[in-house]
């Protein structure tokens, strides 16, 4: 049983879009609009390409070089 004593909804055969819309409707009904918005903000998909961004950011760096840089910053008191 779902919260509020309702029966579980059969989503078999529903498109992902329909399931998403239904989920938002249920959240809004059970939690209210404000809490639903806060909840959805926690699970946003984000944007960009993490893999490409990471490669650009860390280009040429290794675990060893980053560790050494961190150690130097700690030793100098910068962090």
Secondary structure, DSSP 8 states (H G I E B T S, - for coil): --GGG------TT--HHHHHHHHHHHHHHHH-HHHHHHHHHHT----S-HHHHHHHHTTT--HHHHHHHHHHHHHHT--
